[in-house]
Amino acid sequence: MIFGNRTIPRHLLRGALGLTALYIAASTFHGTTWRALLFLALALILLKGCPMCWTLGLIETIAMAVHRRNEQKCCGYKQQHNSVAGFRLISGLHTLHPAAPSSASAF
């Protein structure tokens, strides 16, 4: 992930703090320039760039959360059904291989 975070609440918290720092930077610009520049730098760090970058990060974070949830459902299904019609699934490879005989049979 470039612009996103691990969890959605963490990303929203960074956005709220970043927008607050951006507001403080804009409102204190007329009084003290150094304080405004400090809050502007803080806002850019918290937002990981501009507000549009933060919005793209929010979309990326939501997409990754959905992907993780679907992957957990899929992997849980694969672990329960790891052999299909005489074949076994090798986790991570998505290919079917012939299953080894369960008991040795004499010829």
N, C-alpha and C positions, 0 to 999 in steps of 0.2 A: 504494500500500500504506500502510495506517495503522499496523498493529502489526508487520508483517513486515519482513524484510531481503531483500537481493538474493540471498543464497545460504543454503542450509540449514546448512552448517558455521558460518558467521558467526552465524546465529541461535542455534544450539546453544551456541556460545562465550559469547554475551551472556547466555544463560540460566544457564549454569554460573557465570559471574562474578556475576550478579545474585543467584542463590540463595546463593552463598558470602557475599556482602555482607549478605544478609538474615540468614543464620545468625550472622555476626559481630555484627550489630546486636542480635540477640536475646540472644546470650550475654554481651555487654558492657554490657547495659542496667543491671544492678545496680551495676556499678562506676562508670563514668563515663557520664553521660547525653549529653554532647556528642559523644563518640566514637560512641555508639549512633545518635544522630540523623544524624551524618555518613554512617555506613554505611547507614542506612535510606534516606537521600536518594540515595546511590549505587545502591542496589538498585532503587529506583523508576525511576531514569534508565536503568539497564541493562535492566530488564525491560519498559520502556516502560509502566509502570503496575504493576498487581498481577500475581501469578503467572497468574491466569486470562487477563489480557491477553496475556501472553507465550505461553500455550498457543494462543490464537486467532491470534496472529502466526505461530506455527509452522505451523498449518493453512493460513494464508494464504500463507506462503512455499512450502510444498509444492505448493499448488494453482498458484501462479504458475510454479514450476519445471516442472511438468507441462504447463502451458499453453504456456510458451516452447518446450519440446521438441516438442510437437505442432505448433506454429506453424512451427518450422523444417522439420519433415518435410513439412508442407503446402506451404510456399513453395518448397521444393526440387522438389516434384512439379509445381507450377505453372510453374516456370521451364523444366522439361524439356518440358512439354506445354502450351506457351502458345497453341497454336491447335488448335481442336477443330471439325471439320467445316465449314471455311470461315469460322469466327469466331475472333476473337482476344480474349484476356483482357487487360484493363487492370488492372495490379496495384493493389490497394487498393480497387477499386470493386466487385468481385464481379459484374460484369455482362458480358455478351457483346455485342460490336459486330461488324458485318460486316467481314470482312477486306478490305483493299485488294487489288486484283488484283496478282499478282506481276510481270506484264509488261504493258505497254500493248498493247492489241490494236486493230488498225485495223478500222473499220466499213465 
